[in-house]
C-alpha cells in the first residue's frame, strides 16, 4: 500500500506534509477492512497556510498566458491516461468500487479534463455599446481568485476534478478538502497528477481534515471567493448559510432521490436494464441514482417480474472480481443503517420482493414495494442498494408522484414516443431529466445541478465559466464628457 502512504498527506504550497493536529483519519478498504493509511489531520493553521499560498500563487497564474495554463492541463490529461490502471486500482481499494464503476469514473474525469483544456482559452472579453458619445465599454471575464472545494466520497476523483480542472484552467487557485473516506482518490491523487504535470506550487492544495478539528474555518476564511461543495443537503444548507454570511458565492451539488418512470408504451426489457443500472451502480451510493422506480399499472406485472429477476441475479461481493456488480458500501455505519432501514420498512407493512443479506459492508440488493402511504422512504435519499418499486395510473399520476419530493436532481422516463417523453420531462421540477436512458448521466459540456434541495448553481460547460469567473466593466471616454456640475 505504498501508493496510499505516499499520497496520504497534506499538500500545501507544493510540499507534502504531515498535519499538525492531535489525531489521525484512518483510511480503510471498505471491503476487507485493510488499513490503507493514517493521516494526521490538518488544523486551522494549515487551512490558513493553504489559502494564503493559493492567494499568492494565483496572481501570477491569472496573469500567465492562457496557453501556458492549457499546457499544464494537457500534461495532466496525458498523466491520467498513462496511470488509468493505477487510478482504477485506487478506486477499488479506497472506495470499494467495482472495476466497471472505477473505469466509468476515470473515463468521465478524463472528459472533464478535455473540456477544461478547451475552456482555458475561452474567457476573454466583450465590447458593448455605450449610451454616451465617445465612450467605449469593455467587459472582461476574470478568474474569481481562490476556490475552496469540498468533495464527496462517491465518485470523488470525478467530482473533485469537475471543480479543480476548470478552475485552474480559468486562472484560479484551489484548495481541496476531500471526504474523509476518500482522502487519496479525492485529494492526494489529484494533487500528485497536477504536481507531475508541472502546476506551479501553491495553485492546488489539499487539506485532509474534519469539521470536528477546524470548525467552519475552511468556509469562513477570507481568501476563497467561491465554495464548491458536493454532499448532503443537510451539510449544504449549513455551508450555504455560512458562506452567505461572508458574501461568498457557492456551487452546491446536493442530495437526490431520483425517479425512473416507465410508461405503458415503453420497451420493458430496455427499461429494466436502465432501471437496474440507475439504481445499483456503485451500490446506489450516487445522488442521481433512481431510488424510486415508477411503473404504469398496465405494465407493472411484466416489469416487476423482469426487474426483480435482474436484481436477484446481480453478483455481490469482492469488487476486484470482474463479475461483481455490488461491492461494499462506504463503511459499517452505512451498512447497519441500510439494514435497519429495510427492517423497519418491512415491519411497517412494505413487501420485500428481493431482500438481500448484509455481510460485513456488503449490502445485497433489496426491492421494496407496497409501501404504506405514510412511509417516509419515497421522500428521502437512500444512498444504498435499496429500490422502491411503485405503480401509478397514467401520466398525471406519475408526474404528481415524481414531483412529490423535496429533491429535484435527476430522473428518467421510458416511453415508445420520445417526444411524449420530452413533454413528460418538462413537467418535472428537476435540474436534469433524461428520456429513454438512465438517471445517472454526466456530460462535461452540459450544465449539471439540481433544483429544490438538490442544490444551487451548476457545473460543466459554460456553467462552470459562470461559476468560477467574475465580470469587470471597464469604460474609456475618448472625448470629453459633459458633467452637470
Buried (B, 14 or more C-beta within 10 A) or exposed (E): EEBBBEBBBBBBBBEBBEBBBEEBBEBBBBBBEEEBBEBBBBBBEBBBBBBBBBBBBBEEBBEEEBEEBBBBBBBBBBBBEEBBEEBBBBBBBBBBBBBBBBBBBBEBBBBBBBBBBBBBEEBEEEEEEEEEEEBEBEBBBBBBBBBBBBBBBBBBBBBBBBBBBBBBBBBBBBBBBBBBBBBBBBBBBBBBBBBBBEBBBBBBBBBBBBBEBBEBBBBBBEBBBBBBBBBBBEBBEBBBEBBEEBEBBBBBBBBBBBBBBBBBBBBBEEBBBBBBBBBBBBBBBBBBBBBBBBBBEBBBEEBBEBBBEBBBEBBBBBBBEEEBBBBBBBBBEBBBBBBEBBEEBBEEEBEBBBBBEBEBBBBBBBBBBBBEEEBEBBEBBBBBBBBBBBBBEEBEBBBEBBBEBBBBBBBBBBBEBEEBBEEBBEBBBBBBBBBBBBBBBBBBEBBBBBBBBBBBBBBBBEBBBBBBBBEEEEEEEEEEEEEEE
